[in-house]
Amino acid sequence: MDARELLVVAEAVVDDAEAMFIAGLGADPAHWKQPGEFATEVDLAIEAMLRQMLTQFTGIPVLGEEAGGLLTADPVWVVDPIDGTSNYAAGNPMCSILISLLVDYQPVVALTSMPLLGQRVTAFEGSPLIINGRPSTPLAESREMVAQVGFSSVASQVSSTFPSLLRQGLLAELAATYLRPRITGSVGVDLAFTAQGIFGGAVSFSPYVWDNAAGVMLVKAAGGVVTDTEGNDWTPESIGVVAGTSRAHEAIMSTMDAILNS
C-alpha cells in the first residue's frame, strides 16, 4: 500500500477509536507512570485496539506511548491514544488521538483527531493539509492582533532539558512579542492548530516521538516551518519542536535563543 492508502486505513481504524474516546470522557486516572503523569483505562484500551487493527490491516508494527515498541528505519506506526490525558480526565476538549507512520525516521502519514472539537486533520506524503476530508489552503501569516502561539505546558519534570523556570521565562518573553501565548495542555492540539493557521506557531518541549511526529508532518504539509528547539531539522530523537509560519517560527526561535544565552 502507498501512503494515501495507508492513511485510509488509519482513518478507518480511528473511527472506532473516536467512539471509545467520546464514550470514556472524564475517565479517572488509573495507571501512574511518573510524578504528575498518568494514564486512564481508556488510554490503554484505545492503544490496544489501534495496535491490533493497524497491525492486522497493514502488517506494520506499532510504537505506542503506553505499551512501547521499537523505532527503526523500517515502517512503524506511532500512536498516542490520548494526547492531553489530564485534560481528557477533566472533560477538557483540548485532547487528541495521534497516529503517524514513520519510514526512515520521518513521517509519511499523519492523523490528528480531536473528537471533542469535531476535527480530524490529516496528511500523507506529497499531499496538502486535509481538514475533515477537504484539502486546505497553505498557511498565511496571522494578523498581529490575533496571532497566537501554542504552549502546551509550563511545568516540567526536574530532569527536563527545559525546566519549569525556563519555560515560564520563555512564556513571559513571548507575551512581549506580537504572538499571544495560549496554554492548551496538548502538543497534538497545538501543532494541529498551527497547521490550520489557528495558531501562528507552537512550541513543544516533549522529547517523545508519539507527541510530535503527527503534528510535524501536518505543519509541513500546510507549508509551515518546522525545526527542533535548536533550529535543526526535526528527527524522532529531537527534544521538542518549534513550528509555525516563517515569521512566527523566527519570533519563537529568537526569543528562545535570547533566554538560553542570557
N, C-alpha and C positions, 0 to 999 in steps of 0.2 A: 504493500500500500504506500502511496505517496503522502506528502504532508497534508494535503487537502482531505484525503480520505481518512487519515488518522484523526484529524480534527472532528470529522463527522462522527467517528466512533466515540471520541471523548465527550462530545455534546450529548450523544445518546445515553452514555453512562451517567453523565452529570444530571440528566433529568431525574433519575431515581435519587441521586444524592441530594438534590434540591428539596425533594419531598421529605426526606429524612431530616434535613436541616430545619425546615419550617416546622415540622411536627415536634421537634425536640427543643425548640427555642426556650431559653430560660433554664436549661439543664444545670444541675448543681455540679460543682467541682467534685471529681471522683478519683482522680489519679494525680498526685503531686509529683512533679518532675524535679524541681529545684525551688528555692525560696521565691515566692511570688509567681510561679508558673504552674499551671495545672491543665489537665485535660478532662473533658466530660465523657460520659459513656457514648455520647453522640459522636464526638471526635473519633473514638475508636471504631464505632460501628460504620461510620462513613468511610474511613480509611480502609477497613477490611473489605467493604463492598467494592470500592474503587480498585483495590489490589486484585481482587478476584476477577472482576469484569474486564478491566483493561488487559490483564494478562491473558485471560481466556480469549478475548476477541482479537488480540494483536500478537500474542506471543512475546511481548516485550516486558521485561521485568520492571518493578516499581520500587522507587525510593520514596519513603514517606516520613513525615515528621514523627509519627507515633511509633511505628514498628521498624523503622530503619530501612536498610538496603544498601546496595553498592552503586557508587557513581564511577563509571568508566567511560572511555571514548565510545563504546558501543551504545546503541539507542537505549534510553531508560526514561520511563515516565517518572516525573517528580510531582508529588502531591502534598498539599497541606489541606486536610479535611475541613478544618475551621481555622481560618486566619483571623485573629482577634477573638480568641476564646473567652477572655474575660468580658468583652463586650457582649458576646453571644449569651453567656450565662446571665448577664444583667438585662437581656432583652434589648440591648442597643443595636440598631440596624447596621452599624458600621463593622461588618464582618463578612467574610467571603470564603468561597471554596476555590482553591488554586490548583490548576493542573498545567503542567508543561511537559513537553517531550524534548529531551536533550540528545543531540548527536554530536560527537566530537566536542563535548563540553559546552555546546551552545544551543539555546532553544530554537526549535524549528516549528513547534506548535505551542500555542499559549491560550489558556482559557481562565478567565476570572469571572466567577459567578457571584453576584451579590443578590441572593434571593429576596431579602427583605426590602431591597430597593427596586426590584423588578428589572435588574440589569444583568446582561451576560455579554462580556467583552472578550473578543477572540481575535486570533491572527494565526496564519500559517506561513511558512517560508514563501516569500515573494508577494504576499497579499497586503492590502491596506489594512488598517484597523477596521474591525467589524463590530458594530454595536447592535445587539439584539437582531442579528442576522443581516444587517444592512451595512454596506461599506460606508465609511465616514470620510470626510474631507481631511486633508493634512492639517496639522496643528498650526495655529496662528498665534502671534504674541497677544497676551492678555492686556486689556485696558488697565492702566495703572491703578485706578481707584478700586478695581475689583480683583486684581491679581492676588492669588493665594498660593501658599506653599504648604504641602502636606508634611507633617512632622509626627511620625507615628508614636513616639514615646520620648519622654524626658527623664524617665527613670532607667537605671541600668543595674546589672549585677556588678559587684565590687571588682571583679576581674575583667570587666569590659574594656576594650580598647578605647571606647568613648564613654567615660564615666559620666555620672549624672550632672556634675558641675559643668563639665564641658558642654554637654547638650543644652543645659539651661542658659549658658552664656551664648551659644550659637542662636538659640531661640530669641533671646533678647536682641542680639545684633541683627538678626534677620527682620525683626519687627521694625528696625530703623531704616530698612530698605523699602523699595516700592512694593515688596511682597508682604502679604499678610499671613502670618503663620496660623495653621489650623491643626490641632492635635486630634487625630482620629482614633488612635489605638490599633490601627490595622495597616500594615505595609501594603497588603494587596489592594485595599481600597485607595490608599494614597497614589499608588502607581497607576491604577485603572483610571482614577480621576484625572491624573496628569495626562495620560494617553488621550482622554476625551477632551482635554482643554478646560475642564472644570477647575483644576489647579494649574497654575503656571509651571510649577515644579514640585518635587518631592525629595525628601531625604530619608533614607533607610539606614539605620545603624546595625541591622541584623546581619550576622555572619552566615545565615542559613540559606542554602540554595532554594529550599522549598518556599521561603518567604519572597525571594527576589526574582526568580527566573521568569515566571509568567509575566510579571509586570515589566521587566526589562524588555522582553520581546514586544509587548503591547506598545510601549512608548516608542520603540524604534520603528514599529510598523506605522505609527502615526506621524513619523518624521521628526521625532524629538531627539535630543542629545542624551546619551546615557554613558556614564562612567562609574568607576568606583569612587570612593571618597578622596582618593589622591589624584583623580583626574585621568586615571589609566583605563584601558578597556576593561569592561566587567568580565569576570570569569566566575565559575562556581566557588572558587576559593576566596573571592573578594569579601572583605568585611565592609558591607554596606553598599549603597547605591546613591548616586546623585543623578536625577533625571529631570527633564523639562524642556521648555523651549530654549533656544540658544541664549536669550537674554537672561532667563531665569536661572539656567544652569550656571552661567557666568557669575551672576549675583550670589548664588549659593556658594560656589567654589571660592570666590574671592573673600567672602565673609568667613568661611571656614578656614582658609589659609591664614587670614589675619589673626584668628583666635588661636590656632595651633602654633603659630610662630611668635605670639606675643610673650 
